[in-house]
Amino acid sequence: MSDLFDYLKWRSDVPFSIAPFNDVDNLILAELAYSDFSGLVPSDGKPVPVSEIYERFFQIHSREDILNDTSFTARAPLLMESMVTGGRFGNMQLCRYVDDLDEEKTAQMSAVTYLLDDGTIYVAFRGTDSTLVGWKEDFDIGCLTETRGQLLAVSYLNLIAETFDVPIRIGGHSKGGNFAVYAASFCRPEIQARILSVYSNDGPGFREEVTEMSGYLRILPKVCKIIPDTSMIGMLLTDKATRRVVKSNAFGILQHDAFSWSTERDRFEPAEPSDLGELLNNILASWIDGMDDGFRNSVTDTIFDAFEATGADTFREIAQQKWKSAEAVLGYLFKIPREKQGELFQLAGSLLKNGGHAALAQLPELLFPKDGASGEHKEPEPTGSAPDHIT
């Protein structure tokens, strides 16, 4: 089964003038945005060639460290190994990298802009990182018509459009896909006219009132939403965009890892929504719809306050000290007022009432999929052009 790395090996030497930009190109650029370009791509100033960024990035980070990282997005920088060798992305330039994290305002927005050989730009918004602030904002998307991160995304797109008077593509994975659609919906109308396409790669939707607004409805014909066959994240909330369902070699929630999506030459392998995905999405939709805004905000605050009681800034830190973290979370929950504890019990009861028992019955399929898919990655092979200092 082929993936993004296989696509790059096969297609990296074919320029856009011969084979136009496609859905797989979009996902490669969206995933590359998960790379930490701090100190490599300035937030202002002259664009930097991808070849230069590649050299400098692997002077700081080893290939071995990247492969040993088990997070979904850790392998993103390895995409550059094949990108720099061919005519498709070899002349690409990067600029305006931003990585804003505002704990007080619960906002996490990171973005980078790519200048492509076909005379266009691709504005990529990063998805959720491992910070508690980033995940808290994910929950806020379901509670608010706008979040601080979404507003920052709109401002970023307006700035980029002022800087480069060329056609624009926009995209992102996970929350980055939500930000891409939101920015395209609420940027200035004259900028909307220059947008070629907007990609939401398994990104969550919006509160229903957002999808009724004129800006969203204007951009909707240009939105492409790509989801795996058992999508959970991408099916959350309301989204009127046409969906393209693709095959994944992972299962359950692990399909959110876009590196598991299967490619066929210059496209994704198409699939039909799975019965399990439909079941889980119906359960989650009923569960979420059954909560009013006040209740949803209250339980979200309680849950994340409990995580913050661990003293950690990221979920990775919590996982690394799981027993200490569990003790801190439970200690916090035992101390909160009874009405707050009651809300958490009500939340759990609501999930079971809306089909949680049915979801539990599907656990064998999640843990032991029929096709044997494990969600494990194959290790991308070095291209042979890697700098000598890459291990």
PLY file of the C-alpha trace (Angstrom):
ply
format ascii 1.0
element vertex 391
property float x
property float y
property float z
element edge 390
property int vertex1
property int vertex2
end_header
0.00 0.00 0.00
1.51 3.32 -1.09
1.68 6.46 1.04
2.92 10.06 0.88
6.58 9.02 0.83
5.97 6.60 -2.05
4.15 9.34 -3.94
7.10 11.69 -3.54
9.58 9.06 -4.77
7.43 8.50 -7.85
6.35 12.07 -8.53
9.02 14.39 -7.13
10.72 14.92 -10.50
7.48 15.86 -12.34
6.92 19.65 -12.36
3.49 21.23 -11.95
3.64 22.38 -15.58
3.29 18.73 -16.63
1.12 17.35 -13.81
-1.03 20.00 -12.08
-1.39 20.34 -8.32
-3.49 17.55 -6.79
-5.00 16.35 -3.51
-1.86 14.42 -2.50
0.33 17.50 -3.04
-2.04 19.32 -0.73
-1.66 16.79 2.07
2.14 16.77 1.78
2.23 20.53 2.30
-0.32 20.37 5.11
1.70 17.67 6.92
5.01 19.47 6.38
3.56 22.36 8.41
3.89 20.18 11.53
7.68 20.66 11.30
9.29 23.03 13.76
10.66 25.77 11.50
11.62 28.05 14.41
14.80 29.92 13.53
14.71 28.51 10.00
11.80 30.31 8.34
11.43 33.92 9.51
8.04 35.38 10.35
8.82 38.22 7.95
11.42 38.94 5.33
12.70 37.06 2.30
11.40 33.55 1.43
13.86 30.71 2.08
14.49 27.82 -0.37
13.35 24.42 0.89
16.81 23.00 0.15
18.38 25.45 2.60
15.78 24.69 5.26
16.37 20.97 4.76
20.12 21.31 5.30
19.75 23.49 8.38
16.92 21.43 9.90
18.96 18.23 9.88
21.94 19.98 11.36
19.74 20.43 14.43
17.67 17.21 14.34
18.78 13.66 13.59
16.78 11.27 11.45
17.00 8.67 14.19
15.38 10.98 16.75
12.53 11.71 14.34
11.89 8.01 13.67
11.97 7.23 17.40
9.21 9.77 18.05
5.89 7.93 18.10
3.57 10.93 17.61
1.40 11.11 14.48
3.20 14.08 13.01
6.84 13.42 13.96
7.81 12.20 10.48
6.68 15.39 8.75
10.23 16.80 8.29
11.29 13.60 6.48
9.05 14.66 3.58
11.74 17.18 2.68
14.20 14.37 1.82
12.40 13.64 -1.44
11.03 17.14 -1.98
14.47 18.71 -2.44
15.62 16.22 -5.09
13.12 16.88 -7.88
11.47 19.49 -10.02
8.08 19.40 -8.31
9.02 20.84 -4.93
12.79 21.33 -5.31
12.46 25.05 -6.05
9.77 25.67 -3.46
10.33 28.50 -0.99
8.93 28.96 2.51
8.10 32.16 4.33
6.12 33.78 7.15
6.36 30.95 9.66
4.42 31.77 12.82
3.84 29.71 15.94
1.56 31.58 18.34
0.63 30.08 21.70
-1.44 32.17 24.09
-2.33 30.29 27.26
-4.36 33.15 28.71
-6.62 33.38 25.64
-6.55 29.63 24.93
-5.15 30.04 21.42
-2.70 27.97 19.39
-2.13 28.96 15.76
0.84 27.98 13.63
1.15 28.54 9.90
3.65 28.70 7.06
3.37 29.77 3.42
4.86 27.91 0.45
5.72 29.59 -2.87
5.29 27.00 -5.62
6.65 26.69 -9.15
3.20 27.03 -10.72
2.97 30.68 -9.66
0.68 30.03 -6.70
1.08 29.97 -2.94
-0.19 27.38 -0.47
-1.01 28.69 3.00
-0.74 25.81 5.49
-2.22 25.88 8.97
-0.83 23.38 11.47
-3.18 21.06 13.32
-3.32 20.55 17.05
0.01 20.06 18.78
0.41 18.24 22.10
-0.12 21.32 24.27
-3.07 21.49 26.64
-3.83 24.96 25.24
-4.08 23.57 21.70
-6.45 20.78 22.73
-8.55 23.12 24.85
-9.10 25.27 21.77
-10.28 22.17 19.88
-13.06 21.81 22.42
-13.83 25.54 22.20
-14.49 25.17 18.46
-17.61 23.22 19.39
-18.69 25.82 21.95
-17.96 29.13 20.22
-18.70 30.71 16.85
-15.12 31.98 16.80
-11.95 31.18 18.73
-8.85 33.29 19.15
-6.89 30.84 16.98
-9.42 31.09 14.16
-9.25 34.89 14.24
-5.45 34.73 14.11
-5.77 32.47 11.05
-7.93 35.07 9.30
-5.40 37.81 10.06
-2.55 35.62 8.81
-4.30 34.91 5.49
-5.11 38.60 4.99
-1.43 39.47 5.56
-0.16 36.81 3.16
-2.61 37.91 0.46
-1.36 41.49 0.81
2.24 40.30 0.45
1.82 38.04 -2.59
-0.55 39.07 -5.38
-0.95 35.56 -6.81
-3.59 32.79 -6.77
-3.93 31.11 -3.37
-4.49 27.59 -2.09
-5.13 27.03 1.62
-5.10 23.86 3.68
-4.35 22.05 6.87
-4.79 18.79 8.73
-7.05 18.31 11.76
-7.63 21.67 13.46
-5.47 23.17 10.71
-8.17 22.16 8.21
-10.78 23.91 10.34
-8.59 27.03 10.45
-8.07 26.91 6.68
-11.80 26.87 5.96
-12.50 29.51 8.61
-9.77 31.84 7.30
-11.00 31.44 3.72
-14.57 32.11 4.83
-13.88 35.30 6.74
-10.96 36.91 4.96
-11.66 39.97 2.87
-13.99 39.33 -0.13
-11.38 40.44 -2.68
-9.03 37.81 -1.27
-11.71 35.13 -1.49
-11.88 35.79 -5.23
-8.19 34.81 -5.58
-8.55 31.52 -3.72
-8.31 28.47 -5.98
-9.12 25.80 -3.40
-9.36 25.15 0.33
-8.44 21.77 1.81
-9.67 20.41 5.11
-7.81 17.15 5.70
-9.88 15.36 8.37
-10.58 18.69 10.02
-13.59 19.18 12.32
-16.51 21.33 11.23
-18.16 24.28 12.94
-21.14 25.28 14.96
-24.16 25.32 12.67
-24.55 29.10 12.77
-21.06 29.50 11.24
-22.12 27.45 8.21
-25.07 29.78 7.62
-22.88 32.90 7.33
-22.38 34.51 3.93
-18.59 34.23 3.93
-18.73 30.48 4.53
-21.37 29.97 1.86
-19.34 31.97 -0.69
-16.21 29.87 -0.21
-18.03 26.53 0.11
-17.79 25.59 -3.63
-13.99 25.80 -3.34
-13.71 23.64 -0.21
-12.42 20.07 -0.54
-12.81 17.95 2.58
-10.78 14.72 2.64
-11.50 12.12 5.34
-10.48 8.49 5.97
-13.16 5.81 5.86
-13.51 5.64 9.66
-13.10 9.35 10.28
-13.99 10.57 13.74
-12.31 13.98 14.05
-13.30 15.13 10.57
-16.95 14.23 11.11
-17.38 16.29 14.25
-19.75 19.29 14.16
-21.43 20.76 11.08
-19.76 20.91 7.68
-21.51 21.40 4.34
-18.46 20.69 2.20
-18.41 17.76 -0.22
-16.39 14.92 1.31
-13.87 12.69 -0.42
-13.46 9.45 1.50
-10.06 7.73 1.25
-8.63 4.39 2.33
-6.35 4.21 5.38
-4.06 1.37 6.47
-4.83 2.19 10.12
-8.00 1.64 12.11
-10.28 3.59 14.42
-8.99 6.89 15.71
-5.53 6.05 14.29
-6.90 6.84 10.83
-6.60 10.49 11.79
-2.88 10.02 11.11
-2.72 11.20 7.51
0.51 9.30 6.90
-1.70 6.18 6.97
-3.77 7.30 3.97
-3.28 5.20 0.87
-2.25 6.71 -2.47
-2.67 5.42 -6.02
-0.19 7.20 -8.27
-1.32 10.86 -8.17
-4.48 10.46 -6.09
-5.74 8.91 -2.86
-7.25 5.45 -3.00
-11.01 6.04 -2.74
-13.13 4.25 -0.15
-16.65 4.15 1.26
-17.45 5.28 4.83
-17.19 2.28 7.15
-20.12 1.03 9.22
-18.04 1.54 12.37
-17.30 5.14 11.45
-20.97 5.85 10.79
-21.92 4.32 14.15
-19.37 6.25 16.15
-20.16 9.51 14.40
-23.90 9.13 15.03
-23.20 8.44 18.72
-20.88 11.45 19.05
-23.29 13.73 17.18
-26.21 12.75 19.41
-24.06 13.13 22.50
-22.80 16.60 21.55
-26.22 17.83 20.40
-27.66 16.81 23.75
-25.47 19.28 25.66
-26.27 22.97 25.91
-23.49 25.55 25.64
-23.29 26.31 29.34
-22.92 22.64 30.29
-20.39 22.02 27.52
-18.24 24.97 28.56
-18.39 24.00 32.22
-17.31 20.38 31.78
-14.59 21.37 29.30
-13.13 23.82 31.82
-13.29 21.21 34.58
-11.53 18.55 32.50
-8.71 20.83 31.40
-8.32 22.35 34.85
-7.75 18.79 36.05
-5.05 18.25 33.42
-3.42 21.55 34.33
-3.30 20.37 37.96
-0.53 17.98 36.87
1.76 20.96 36.24
2.35 19.75 32.68
2.12 21.89 29.55
1.64 19.03 27.09
-0.09 15.67 26.97
3.28 14.08 26.27
4.53 15.29 29.64
1.40 13.86 31.27
1.99 10.49 29.57
5.63 10.39 30.60
4.62 10.72 34.26
1.37 8.78 34.00
1.09 7.64 37.65
2.01 11.02 39.06
-0.31 12.69 36.55
-3.19 10.34 37.37
-2.76 11.04 41.08
-2.83 14.79 40.43
-5.93 14.59 38.21
-7.87 12.41 40.64
-6.80 14.58 43.56
-8.10 17.65 41.75
-11.42 15.99 40.84
-12.04 14.88 44.43
-11.62 18.47 45.62
-13.93 20.22 43.16
-17.48 21.18 44.22
-20.12 18.46 44.15
-22.02 20.16 41.32
-18.89 19.96 39.14
-18.44 16.29 39.98
-22.11 15.77 39.14
-21.60 17.31 35.70
-18.85 14.80 34.92
-21.09 11.88 35.95
-23.87 13.40 33.83
-21.45 13.64 30.89
-20.51 9.96 31.17
-24.13 8.91 31.60
-25.13 10.89 28.52
-22.50 9.14 26.41
-23.77 5.70 27.46
-27.38 6.75 26.91
-26.63 7.91 23.36
-25.03 4.65 22.30
-21.87 4.23 24.32
-22.78 0.58 24.91
-22.88 0.04 21.16
-19.47 1.72 20.82
-18.01 -0.58 23.48
-19.31 -3.56 21.54
-17.13 -2.44 18.62
-13.90 -2.50 20.65
-12.84 -5.94 19.29
-12.91 -4.49 15.76
-10.93 -1.47 16.88
-8.31 -3.61 18.64
-8.21 -6.53 16.19
-9.17 -5.24 12.72
-10.15 -7.85 10.16
-7.65 -6.69 7.58
-4.78 -6.88 10.07
-4.07 -3.16 9.85
-2.13 -2.07 12.88
-1.60 1.60 12.20
2.15 1.05 12.34
4.32 3.06 9.96
6.81 1.66 7.57
10.08 3.49 7.88
10.70 5.87 4.97
13.92 5.01 3.21
16.64 7.66 2.89
16.72 9.08 -0.62
20.47 8.91 -0.97
20.73 12.68 -1.21
20.67 13.25 2.53
23.42 15.41 3.99
26.33 13.48 5.52
25.36 14.58 9.04
21.97 12.86 8.90
22.04 9.59 10.83
0 1
1 2
2 3
3 4
4 5
5 6
6 7
7 8
8 9
9 10
10 11
11 12
12 13
13 14
14 15
15 16
16 17
17 18
18 19
19 20
20 21
21 22
22 23
23 24
24 25
25 26
26 27
27 28
28 29
29 30
30 31
31 32
32 33
33 34
34 35
35 36
36 37
37 38
38 39
39 40
40 41
41 42
42 43
43 44
44 45
45 46
46 47
47 48
48 49
49 50
50 51
51 52
52 53
53 54
54 55
55 56
56 57
57 58
58 59
59 60
60 61
61 62
62 63
63 64
64 65
65 66
66 67
67 68
68 69
69 70
70 71
71 72
72 73
73 74
74 75
75 76
76 77
77 78
78 79
79 80
80 81
81 82
82 83
83 84
84 85
85 86
86 87
87 88
88 89
89 90
90 91
91 92
92 93
93 94
94 95
95 96
96 97
97 98
98 99
99 100
100 101
101 102
102 103
103 104
104 105
105 106
106 107
107 108
108 109
109 110
110 111
111 112
112 113
113 114
114 115
115 116
116 117
117 118
118 119
119 120
120 121
121 122
122 123
123 124
124 125
125 126
126 127
127 128
128 129
129 130
130 131
131 132
132 133
133 134
134 135
135 136
136 137
137 138
138 139
139 140
140 141
141 142
142 143
143 144
144 145
145 146
146 147
147 148
148 149
149 150
150 151
151 152
152 153
153 154
154 155
155 156
156 157
157 158
158 159
159 160
160 161
161 162
162 163
163 164
164 165
165 166
166 167
167 168
168 169
169 170
170 171
171 172
172 173
173 174
174 175
175 176
176 177
177 178
178 179
179 180
180 181
181 182
182 183
183 184
184 185
185 186
186 187
187 188
188 189
189 190
190 191
191 192
192 193
193 194
194 195
195 196
196 197
197 198
198 199
199 200
200 201
201 202
202 203
203 204
204 205
205 206
206 207
207 208
208 209
209 210
210 211
211 212
212 213
213 214
214 215
215 216
216 217
217 218
218 219
219 220
220 221
221 222
222 223
223 224
224 225
225 226
226 227
227 228
228 229
229 230
230 231
231 232
232 233
233 234
234 235
235 236
236 237
237 238
238 239
239 240
240 241
241 242
242 243
243 244
244 245
245 246
246 247
247 248
248 249
249 250
250 251
251 252
252 253
253 254
254 255
255 256
256 257
257 258
258 259
259 260
260 261
261 262
262 263
263 264
264 265
265 266
266 267
267 268
268 269
269 270
270 271
271 272
272 273
273 274
274 275
275 276
276 277
277 278
278 279
279 280
280 281
281 282
282 283
283 284
284 285
285 286
286 287
287 288
288 289
289 290
290 291
291 292
292 293
293 294
294 295
295 296
296 297
297 298
298 299
299 300
300 301
301 302
302 303
303 304
304 305
305 306
306 307
307 308
308 309
309 310
310 311
311 312
312 313
313 314
314 315
315 316
316 317
317 318
318 319
319 320
320 321
321 322
322 323
323 324
324 325
325 326
326 327
327 328
328 329
329 330
330 331
331 332
332 333
333 334
334 335
335 336
336 337
337 338
338 339
339 340
340 341
341 342
342 343
343 344
344 345
345 346
346 347
347 348
348 349
349 350
350 351
351 352
352 353
353 354
354 355
355 356
356 357
357 358
358 359
359 360
360 361
361 362
362 363
363 364
364 365
365 366
366 367
367 368
368 369
369 370
370 371
371 372
372 373
373 374
374 375
375 376
376 377
377 378
378 379
379 380
380 381
381 382
382 383
383 384
384 385
385 386
386 387
387 388
388 389
389 390
